[in-house]
Amino acid sequence: MQKVRYITDLSKVDGLSEHERQVLKPITDKFVFRVNDYYLNLIDWDDPHDPIRKLVIPNEGELAEYGRWDASDEDTNYVVPGCQHKYGTTALLIVSEVCGSYCRYCFRKRLFRNDVKEAMSDVSPGIQYIAQTPSINNVLLTGGDSLILATAKLRLIIEQLREIEHVKIIRLGSKIPVFNPMRIYEDQALLDLIREYSNEERRIYVMAHINHPREITPEAKKAFKALHDAGAIVVNQTPVLRGINDDADVLAELLDKLSWAGVTPYYFFINRPVAGNSEFVLPLERVYRIVEEAKARTSGLGKRVRLSMSHTSGKIEILAIDKGKACLKYHQSRDNQYGKFMMLDCPPDAAWFDDLPGNEQHWNRPNKKNHSIVSVNEMVEQV
């Protein structure tokens, strides 16, 4: 198998000047840095605003005072260590705190830190909970990045999940198809695993994280094809990020290239107000306009994508923003308010649901002190 070289020391990145390395060192002292030589070769180092560069190279804005570590209150979704159950039919297993790349915008940026541990080396408590909860028919393996796991470890997890009759769908959250595509198409054991456990009745989905059309290289297309041939279904989700893909032409090209490669455009997300992510934030109205302009440039296949916020209370779909009003509905709901329609004032600088006046009338923030689900801090103490 072709091996990519992973780099965790910013001083080893040849494209950076010595001055840039010194300026960025305080960020890598606080947040983990990890990238590989394949992905670095996608960067145009002559362009200081190169979008691929911005995805993985630290920026000074990461130290700005902004947001919360857990902007969607994921700590209230844990039912047992390592397993979240927020929506009735879906469970999340945090199987890895390691990513192929630590994208600088990551909404789980708290996992970049050394003092938080959410993934468990032993996933049996989560699998046992899933087995005892018949309403769960699909499980997302996430983190981190599920495909950073060794194939043997991934097989152990998938085999256990496939023994649970009511689990019909297994989802693998990953950026590996575009970050290290060789890990997929050159790993016959991985493809055999998918082929064995993805069939007409019980599918494996790969939830890809493709942010920019330049990530869709010939190698990435080869990885998509290998996954398709093995029986997996590949879909894509990406936040709309300032300086990376906040351009209608760029998003339209992404939608086209995904559709042409047989990768379903699934979600465009509003970037969550996470600590360290201020550089990537955009106003809601601007994101909506960019997405609609992009959809106008693509086919009906590309237009399947939904613009959504993964909020504490659920996935909130943005239907329209016009004349200072935001038209929203619950696509997923923590409190079973599926399909609930909301029309709220939308100030020009609003960047999140909580920024919309009157939002608090439509949801209840979970009481963390009395919540029955294990919190991140409690898990840290247990480990």
C-alpha positions as CSV (number, residue, x, y, z in Angstrom):
1,M,0.0,0.0,0.0
2,Q,1.3,3.5,-0.9
3,K,2.2,5.2,2.3
4,V,1.6,8.9,2.8
5,R,3.8,10.7,5.2
6,Y,2.0,12.3,8.2
7,I,3.4,15.6,9.6
8,T,2.6,16.8,13.1
9,D,5.4,19.4,13.4
10,L,4.7,22.7,11.7
11,S,8.4,23.3,11.2
12,K,8.4,20.3,8.8
13,V,6.0,22.0,6.4
14,D,8.2,23.2,3.6
15,G,5.7,25.7,2.2
16,L,5.8,27.9,5.3
17,S,8.4,30.6,5.9
18,E,10.3,30.7,9.2
19,H,8.4,33.8,10.2
20,E,5.0,32.0,9.6
21,R,6.2,29.0,11.6
22,Q,7.1,31.3,14.6
23,V,3.8,33.2,14.4
24,L,1.7,30.0,14.3
25,K,3.6,28.1,16.9
26,P,1.4,29.3,19.8
27,I,-1.6,27.8,18.0
28,T,0.0,24.4,17.6
29,D,1.1,24.6,21.2
30,K,-2.6,24.7,22.1
31,F,-4.2,22.7,19.3
32,V,-2.9,19.5,17.6
33,F,-1.6,19.9,14.1
34,R,-1.7,16.9,11.7
35,V,-1.5,16.7,7.9
36,N,0.0,14.5,5.2
37,D,2.2,15.1,2.2
38,Y,-0.5,14.0,-0.3
39,Y,-2.8,16.8,0.9
40,L,-0.1,19.4,1.3
41,N,0.6,18.9,-2.4
42,L,-2.9,20.2,-3.2
43,I,-2.0,23.6,-1.8
44,D,-0.8,26.5,-4.0
45,W,1.9,27.9,-1.8
46,D,2.2,31.0,-3.9
47,D,-1.4,32.0,-2.9
48,P,-1.5,33.1,0.8
49,H,-5.3,32.8,0.5
50,D,-5.4,29.3,-0.9
51,P,-8.5,27.5,0.4
52,I,-6.9,24.1,0.8
53,R,-4.1,25.8,2.9
54,K,-6.8,27.4,5.1
55,L,-8.4,24.1,5.8
56,V,-5.4,22.5,7.5
57,I,-2.8,25.2,8.2
58,P,-3.4,27.0,11.6
59,N,-4.4,30.6,11.6
60,E,-4.0,33.3,14.3
61,G,-7.7,33.6,14.7
62,E,-7.8,30.3,16.5
63,L,-6.6,32.1,19.7
64,A,-9.4,34.7,19.5
65,E,-12.0,34.7,22.3
66,Y,-15.0,33.3,20.5
67,G,-17.7,30.7,21.0
68,R,-17.9,27.6,23.2
69,W,-16.0,24.3,23.0
70,D,-19.3,22.4,22.7
71,A,-21.5,24.7,20.7
72,S,-24.3,22.1,20.2
73,D,-24.2,20.8,23.8
74,E,-23.1,17.3,22.7
75,D,-22.1,16.5,26.3
76,T,-25.9,16.2,27.1
77,N,-26.4,13.6,24.4
78,Y,-24.2,10.9,26.0
79,V,-26.1,7.9,27.2
80,V,-23.0,5.9,28.1
81,P,-19.3,6.8,27.7
82,G,-18.5,7.1,24.0
83,C,-22.1,6.9,22.7
84,Q,-24.5,9.7,21.9
85,H,-28.3,9.3,21.4
86,K,-29.9,12.6,20.5
87,Y,-32.5,11.5,17.9
88,G,-34.7,8.5,18.3
89,T,-33.4,6.4,15.4
90,T,-29.7,7.4,15.3
91,A,-26.8,6.7,17.7
92,L,-23.3,8.1,17.4
93,L,-20.3,6.0,18.5
94,I,-17.2,8.2,19.1
95,V,-14.7,5.7,17.9
96,S,-11.7,7.9,17.4
97,E,-10.3,11.2,18.6
98,V,-7.7,11.1,15.8
99,C,-8.4,12.5,12.3
100,G,-6.6,12.1,9.1
101,S,-6.4,15.8,9.1
102,Y,-7.3,18.2,11.9
103,C,-9.4,20.6,9.8
104,R,-9.0,24.0,11.5
105,Y,-12.8,24.6,11.4
106,C,-13.7,21.3,13.1
107,F,-16.9,21.6,15.3
108,R,-15.3,19.1,17.7
109,K,-12.2,21.2,18.1
110,R,-12.3,20.3,21.8
111,L,-10.9,16.9,20.7
112,F,-7.8,18.7,19.5
113,R,-7.0,19.3,23.2
114,N,-5.2,16.8,25.4
115,D,-7.4,17.3,28.4
116,V,-10.7,15.9,26.9
117,K,-11.4,12.3,26.1
118,E,-14.6,11.3,24.5
119,A,-13.7,8.3,22.3
120,M,-13.4,5.1,24.2
121,S,-11.0,2.3,23.3
122,D,-13.7,-0.1,24.4
123,V,-16.9,0.6,22.5
124,S,-18.8,-2.3,24.2
125,P,-20.9,0.0,26.5
126,G,-22.1,1.9,23.5
127,I,-22.8,-1.3,21.4
128,Q,-24.6,-2.8,24.4
129,Y,-26.8,0.3,24.7
130,I,-27.6,0.2,21.0
131,A,-28.5,-3.5,21.2
132,Q,-30.9,-2.7,24.0
133,T,-32.6,0.2,22.2
134,P,-34.7,-1.1,19.3
135,S,-35.6,2.4,18.1
136,I,-32.0,2.8,16.8
137,N,-31.8,1.7,13.2
138,N,-28.7,3.5,12.2
139,V,-25.3,4.1,13.8
140,L,-22.7,6.7,12.9
141,L,-19.1,5.9,13.6
142,T,-17.4,9.2,14.1
143,G,-14.9,11.2,16.2
144,G,-12.3,12.1,15.0
145,D,-12.4,10.1,11.8
146,S,-13.7,6.5,11.7
147,L,-11.5,5.5,8.7
148,I,-8.4,6.5,10.6
149,L,-9.0,3.3,12.6
150,A,-7.0,0.2,11.5
151,T,-9.2,-2.0,9.4
152,A,-9.0,-4.9,11.9
153,K,-10.4,-2.5,14.6
154,L,-13.1,-1.3,12.3
155,R,-14.1,-4.9,11.5
156,L,-14.5,-5.7,15.2
157,I,-16.9,-2.8,15.6
158,I,-18.9,-3.4,12.4
159,E,-19.2,-7.1,13.1
160,Q,-20.7,-6.4,16.5
161,L,-23.2,-3.9,15.1
162,R,-24.2,-6.3,12.3
163,E,-25.2,-8.8,15.0
164,I,-27.9,-6.3,16.1
165,E,-30.9,-7.0,14.0
166,H,-32.5,-3.5,14.3
167,V,-29.4,-1.7,13.1
168,K,-30.0,-1.4,9.4
169,I,-27.5,1.3,8.4
170,I,-23.9,1.9,9.5
171,R,-22.4,5.3,8.7
172,L,-18.7,6.0,8.6
173,G,-17.9,9.7,9.1
174,S,-14.6,10.5,7.4
175,K,-12.5,12.9,5.4
176,I,-10.2,10.1,4.3
177,P,-11.7,9.7,0.8
178,V,-10.2,13.1,-0.2
179,F,-7.4,13.4,2.4
180,N,-5.8,10.0,2.0
181,P,-7.7,8.2,-0.8
182,M,-5.0,5.6,-1.2
183,R,-5.9,4.3,2.3
184,I,-9.3,3.3,0.7
185,Y,-8.6,2.0,-2.8
186,E,-5.3,0.2,-1.8
187,D,-6.7,-1.5,1.3
188,Q,-8.4,-4.7,0.0
189,A,-9.3,-5.8,3.5
190,L,-11.3,-2.6,4.0
191,L,-13.1,-3.0,0.7
192,D,-13.8,-6.7,1.6
193,L,-15.2,-5.6,4.9
194,I,-17.6,-3.2,3.3
195,R,-18.5,-5.7,0.6
196,E,-19.3,-8.3,3.3
197,Y,-21.5,-6.0,5.4
198,S,-23.1,-3.6,2.9
199,N,-26.0,-5.2,1.0
200,E,-29.5,-4.6,-0.3
201,E,-31.0,-4.8,3.1
202,R,-28.4,-3.3,5.4
203,R,-26.2,-0.6,3.9
204,I,-22.9,1.0,4.9
205,Y,-22.8,4.7,4.1
206,V,-19.6,6.8,4.0
207,M,-20.4,10.3,5.2
208,A,-17.6,12.2,3.4
209,H,-16.3,15.7,4.4
210,I,-15.4,17.4,1.2
211,N,-15.2,21.1,1.5
212,H,-13.8,22.3,-1.9
213,P,-13.9,21.0,-5.5
214,R,-10.1,20.9,-5.7
215,E,-10.1,18.1,-3.2
216,I,-11.8,15.9,-5.8
217,T,-8.7,14.7,-7.5
218,P,-8.2,11.6,-9.7
219,E,-7.1,9.7,-6.6
220,A,-10.3,10.8,-4.7
221,K,-12.4,9.7,-7.6
222,K,-10.6,6.3,-7.5
223,A,-11.5,6.0,-3.8
224,F,-15.2,6.9,-4.5
225,K,-15.3,4.2,-7.2
226,A,-13.7,1.6,-4.9
227,L,-16.3,2.4,-2.2
228,H,-19.1,2.2,-4.8
229,D,-17.9,-1.1,-6.2
230,A,-17.7,-2.5,-2.7
231,G,-21.4,-1.6,-2.1
232,A,-21.0,1.5,0.0
233,I,-23.1,4.6,-0.6
234,V,-21.1,7.9,-0.4
235,V,-22.7,11.2,0.5
236,N,-21.1,14.5,1.3
237,Q,-21.6,17.2,4.0
238,T,-19.6,20.5,4.5
239,P,-20.0,23.7,6.3
240,V,-19.9,26.9,4.3
241,L,-16.7,28.5,5.5
242,R,-15.4,32.1,5.1
243,G,-12.3,32.2,2.8
244,I,-12.7,28.5,1.8
245,N,-15.9,27.9,-0.1
246,D,-18.0,31.0,0.5
247,D,-18.5,31.6,-3.2
248,A,-21.4,30.5,-5.3
249,D,-19.2,29.4,-8.2
250,V,-17.1,27.3,-5.9
251,L,-20.1,25.6,-4.3
252,A,-21.7,25.1,-7.7
253,E,-18.6,23.4,-8.9
254,L,-18.5,21.2,-5.8
255,L,-22.1,20.2,-6.3
256,D,-21.5,19.3,-9.9
257,K,-18.3,17.3,-9.3
258,L,-19.9,15.4,-6.4
259,S,-22.9,14.5,-8.6
260,W,-20.7,13.5,-11.5
261,A,-18.7,11.2,-9.2
262,G,-21.9,9.6,-7.8
263,V,-21.5,11.2,-4.4
264,T,-24.8,12.6,-3.1
265,P,-24.7,16.2,-1.9
266,Y,-26.3,15.8,1.5
267,Y,-25.8,18.9,3.8
268,F,-24.4,22.3,3.6
269,F,-24.0,23.4,7.2
270,I,-23.8,26.7,9.0
271,N,-20.4,26.7,10.8
272,R,-21.0,26.2,14.5
273,P,-19.9,29.0,16.9
274,V,-17.0,26.9,18.3
275,A,-14.0,28.2,20.2
276,G,-11.2,28.9,17.8
277,N,-13.4,29.1,14.7
278,S,-14.0,32.9,14.4
279,E,-12.1,33.1,11.1
280,F,-14.6,30.9,9.3
281,V,-17.9,32.4,10.5
282,L,-20.3,34.0,8.0
283,P,-23.7,35.7,8.6
284,L,-26.7,33.4,8.0
285,E,-28.2,35.6,5.3
286,R,-24.9,35.6,3.3
287,V,-24.6,31.8,3.5
288,Y,-28.2,31.4,2.4
289,R,-27.7,33.7,-0.6
290,I,-24.4,31.9,-1.6
291,V,-26.1,28.4,-1.4
292,E,-29.1,29.5,-3.4
293,E,-26.9,31.1,-6.1
294,A,-24.9,27.9,-6.2
295,K,-28.0,25.7,-6.5
296,A,-29.2,27.9,-9.4
297,R,-26.0,26.9,-11.3
298,T,-26.3,23.2,-10.9
299,S,-28.7,20.3,-11.8
300,G,-31.5,18.9,-9.8
301,L,-29.1,16.3,-8.5
302,G,-27.0,19.0,-6.9
303,K,-30.1,20.8,-5.6
304,R,-30.9,17.9,-3.3
305,V,-28.5,19.4,-0.7
306,R,-30.1,21.0,2.4
307,L,-28.8,24.0,4.3
308,S,-28.9,23.3,8.0
309,M,-27.7,24.2,11.5
310,S,-26.8,21.4,13.9
311,H,-28.2,23.2,16.9
312,T,-28.5,21.9,20.5
313,S,-32.3,21.5,19.9
314,G,-31.9,19.7,16.5
315,K,-31.1,20.1,12.9
316,I,-32.7,23.3,11.8
317,E,-33.2,23.6,8.0
318,I,-33.0,27.1,6.5
319,L,-35.8,27.4,4.1
320,A,-35.4,31.1,3.2
321,I,-34.0,34.4,4.4
322,D,-35.7,37.4,2.9
323,K,-36.5,41.0,4.0
324,G,-35.0,40.5,7.4
325,K,-36.9,37.3,8.2
326,A,-35.6,33.8,8.5
327,C,-37.9,30.9,7.6
328,L,-36.8,27.8,9.4
329,K,-38.1,24.3,10.2
330,Y,-36.9,21.4,12.4
331,H,-35.5,18.7,10.1
332,Q,-34.4,16.8,13.2
333,S,-35.6,17.5,16.7
334,R,-34.4,16.6,20.1
335,D,-37.9,17.3,21.5
336,N,-39.9,15.6,18.7
337,Q,-40.8,18.9,17.0
338,Y,-40.1,17.5,13.6
339,G,-41.3,19.8,10.8
340,K,-42.1,22.7,13.2
341,F,-42.0,25.9,11.1
342,M,-40.5,29.1,12.6
343,M,-40.3,32.6,11.2
344,L,-37.9,34.9,13.1
345,D,-36.3,38.3,12.6
346,C,-32.8,37.9,11.1
347,P,-30.4,40.7,11.9
348,P,-27.7,41.2,9.2
349,D,-25.0,40.0,11.6
350,A,-26.8,36.9,12.9
351,A,-24.6,33.8,12.4
352,W,-26.4,31.2,14.5
353,F,-29.9,30.3,15.6
354,D,-29.2,31.8,19.1
355,D,-28.6,35.1,17.4
356,L,-32.2,35.3,16.1
357,P,-34.5,37.4,18.4
358,G,-37.2,35.2,19.9
359,N,-35.4,31.9,19.2
360,E,-35.6,30.9,22.9
361,Q,-39.4,30.6,22.6
362,H,-39.0,27.6,20.3
363,W,-36.7,25.3,22.3
364,N,-35.6,24.4,25.8
365,R,-31.9,24.3,26.6
366,P,-31.1,21.0,28.3
367,N,-30.4,21.2,32.0
368,K,-26.9,19.9,32.3
369,K,-26.8,19.6,36.1
370,N,-29.9,17.3,36.2
371,H,-29.5,15.7,32.8
372,S,-29.5,11.9,33.0
373,I,-26.9,11.5,30.2
374,V,-23.2,11.3,31.1
375,S,-21.4,14.6,30.5
376,V,-18.0,15.0,28.9
377,N,-16.5,16.2,32.2
378,E,-17.9,13.2,34.0
379,M,-16.3,10.9,31.4
380,V,-13.0,12.7,31.8
381,E,-13.1,12.0,35.5
382,Q,-14.0,8.3,34.9
383,V,-11.2,7.7,32.5
